[in-house]
């Protein structure tokens, strides 16, 4: 038998274990995931399912996201015919220029821009802009991520607040792994 489990100071580990358990339970998965090219976007539904903007992106990224959320499979957005049963927990409408996403139980509007022709209108209306093209206009949205952000910082995870007054949280891959000479 190990001597560490016999001594009284073994009880000092209980608060550490309880705090680890608390943080594991309280952790909230990101609501939106964006790959390092900005081309594959995943939206979290109320049923903890992920819907992807495209299925032909990086298999490694998709498998990692699927494992992280504990899912057996991922589904693809149906751009032209997003049916109500697919829209459980996510209101999404797309045209050929962009997709507008309004999460259920939220007043936030997220624009997923695919063509620069949608930028002017979407910047005026959306709270979050995720753009595959460079945003070269003054955009008053709360959060703007464009092609250059993905190029410089890699993928992003976005946590949407339940209260619209609170700030939108986001984290890039570069921010998560650190800024070291061998990373850039």
C-alpha positions as CSV (number, residue, x, y, z in Angstrom):
1,X,0.0,0.0,0.0
2,X,1.2,3.5,-0.8
3,X,2.1,5.8,2.1
4,X,0.4,8.8,0.4
5,X,-3.1,7.3,0.9
6,X,-2.5,6.7,4.6
7,X,-1.4,10.2,5.6
8,X,-4.0,12.8,6.5
9,X,-2.8,15.3,3.9
10,X,-4.5,13.1,1.3
11,X,-7.7,15.1,1.9
12,X,-6.1,18.1,0.4
13,X,-6.8,16.6,-3.0
14,X,-10.6,16.6,-2.5
15,X,-11.1,20.3,-3.2
16,X,-9.0,20.0,-6.4
17,X,-11.1,17.0,-7.6
18,X,-14.3,18.8,-6.8
19,X,-13.2,22.0,-8.6
20,X,-12.3,19.8,-11.7
21,X,-15.7,18.2,-11.6
22,X,-17.4,21.6,-11.3
23,X,-15.6,23.0,-14.3
24,X,-16.2,19.9,-16.4
25,X,-20.0,20.1,-15.7
26,X,-20.2,23.9,-16.2
27,X,-18.2,24.0,-19.5
28,X,-20.3,25.2,-22.5
29,X,-19.5,23.9,-25.9
30,X,-19.0,26.5,-28.6
31,X,-22.2,27.5,-30.6
32,X,-20.3,28.0,-33.8
33,X,-17.1,26.3,-35.1
34,X,-15.2,27.5,-38.1
35,X,-12.3,25.6,-39.7
36,X,-8.9,27.2,-40.4
37,X,-9.9,28.1,-44.0
38,X,-13.2,29.6,-43.0
39,X,-15.0,27.3,-45.4
40,X,-16.5,24.7,-43.1
41,X,-18.8,26.1,-40.5
42,X,-20.6,24.0,-37.9
43,X,-23.6,25.2,-35.9
44,X,-24.7,23.6,-32.6
45,X,-28.4,22.8,-32.3
46,X,-30.4,22.7,-29.1
47,X,-30.3,18.9,-29.3
48,X,-26.4,19.0,-29.2
49,X,-26.2,18.1,-32.9
50,X,-23.8,19.8,-35.4
51,X,-24.9,21.0,-38.8
52,X,-22.1,21.6,-41.3
53,X,-22.0,24.1,-44.1
54,X,-20.3,21.5,-46.3
55,X,-19.3,17.9,-46.0
56,X,-16.3,17.9,-48.4
57,X,-14.0,19.8,-46.1
58,X,-11.2,18.4,-44.0
59,X,-12.0,14.9,-42.8
60,X,-9.7,15.4,-39.8
61,X,-11.5,18.6,-38.7
62,X,-14.9,17.0,-39.1
63,X,-13.9,13.9,-37.2
64,X,-12.4,16.0,-34.4
65,X,-15.6,18.1,-34.1
66,X,-17.8,15.0,-34.1
67,X,-15.7,13.3,-31.4
68,X,-15.6,16.5,-29.3
69,X,-19.4,16.7,-29.2
70,X,-19.8,13.0,-28.7
71,X,-21.7,12.4,-32.0
72,X,-21.8,9.4,-34.2
73,X,-22.4,11.4,-37.4
74,X,-22.7,15.0,-38.7
75,X,-25.3,16.4,-41.0
76,X,-25.1,19.0,-43.7
77,X,-27.1,22.1,-44.1
78,X,-29.7,22.0,-46.7
79,X,-29.2,25.4,-48.3
80,X,-32.2,25.6,-50.5
81,X,-34.7,23.6,-48.5
82,X,-33.9,23.8,-44.8
83,X,-36.9,21.9,-43.3
84,X,-38.3,22.6,-39.9
85,X,-37.1,19.2,-38.5
86,X,-33.6,20.1,-39.6
87,X,-34.0,23.6,-38.1
88,X,-34.5,22.4,-34.5
89,X,-32.6,24.9,-32.4
90,X,-31.3,26.9,-35.4
91,X,-33.1,29.2,-37.8
92,X,-31.1,29.3,-41.0
93,X,-31.9,30.8,-44.4
94,X,-29.5,30.9,-47.3
95,X,-29.3,32.4,-50.7
96,X,-26.4,32.3,-53.1
97,X,-24.6,35.2,-51.4
98,X,-24.9,34.4,-47.7
99,X,-26.7,32.5,-44.9
100,X,-28.4,34.2,-42.1
101,X,-28.6,32.3,-38.8
102,X,-30.7,33.3,-35.8
103,X,-30.4,30.8,-32.9
104,X,-33.5,29.8,-31.2
105,X,-34.0,31.7,-27.9
106,X,-31.7,34.5,-29.1
107,X,-32.1,37.9,-30.8
108,X,-28.6,37.7,-32.3
109,X,-28.3,37.5,-36.1
110,X,-25.2,35.8,-37.6
111,X,-24.3,36.3,-41.2
112,X,-22.2,33.7,-43.0
113,X,-21.1,35.6,-46.1
114,X,-19.9,33.8,-49.2
115,X,-19.9,36.6,-51.7
116,X,-18.9,40.3,-51.2
117,X,-22.2,41.5,-52.7
118,X,-23.9,40.5,-49.4
119,X,-21.5,42.4,-47.2
120,X,-23.1,45.8,-47.3
121,X,-26.6,44.6,-46.3
122,X,-25.4,42.0,-43.9
123,X,-23.1,44.3,-42.1
124,X,-26.0,46.7,-41.5
125,X,-28.2,44.0,-40.0
126,X,-26.1,41.2,-38.5
127,X,-24.5,41.1,-35.0
128,X,-21.8,38.6,-36.2
129,X,-20.2,38.5,-39.6
130,X,-18.3,35.4,-40.7
131,X,-17.0,36.1,-44.2
132,X,-15.2,34.0,-46.7
133,X,-14.2,37.2,-48.5
134,X,-12.1,40.1,-47.1
135,X,-14.2,42.7,-45.3
136,X,-12.9,45.9,-46.6
137,X,-15.8,48.2,-45.5
138,X,-16.6,49.7,-42.2
139,X,-18.8,47.0,-40.6
140,X,-20.6,47.9,-37.4
141,X,-21.3,44.3,-36.3
142,X,-20.2,43.2,-32.9
143,X,-17.8,40.6,-34.3
144,X,-16.4,40.5,-37.8
145,X,-14.3,37.5,-38.9
146,X,-13.1,37.5,-42.5
147,X,-10.7,35.5,-44.7
148,X,-7.6,37.3,-43.4
149,X,-8.6,36.4,-39.8
150,X,-8.7,32.7,-40.8
151,X,-5.4,33.0,-42.7
152,X,-3.6,34.7,-39.7
153,X,-5.2,32.9,-36.8
154,X,-6.6,29.6,-38.0
155,X,-10.1,28.4,-37.0
156,X,-12.4,29.9,-34.5
157,X,-14.9,28.8,-31.8
158,X,-17.7,31.3,-31.0
159,X,-19.8,31.2,-27.9
160,X,-23.1,33.2,-28.2
161,X,-24.4,34.7,-25.0
162,X,-27.9,33.8,-23.8
163,X,-28.4,37.5,-22.9
164,X,-27.9,39.8,-25.9
165,X,-26.4,42.5,-23.6
166,X,-23.5,40.2,-22.8
167,X,-20.4,40.1,-25.0
168,X,-19.9,37.4,-27.7
169,X,-16.9,35.2,-26.8
170,X,-14.6,33.8,-29.4
171,X,-11.3,32.1,-29.5
172,X,-8.9,31.3,-32.3
173,X,-6.7,28.3,-32.7
174,X,-3.6,30.5,-32.7
175,X,-4.8,32.1,-29.4
176,X,-5.5,28.7,-27.9
177,X,-2.1,27.2,-28.7
178,X,0.0,30.2,-28.1
179,X,2.2,32.5,-30.2
180,X,5.5,30.8,-30.6
181,X,8.0,31.1,-33.4
182,X,7.3,27.6,-34.7
183,X,3.5,28.2,-34.9
184,X,3.5,31.1,-37.4
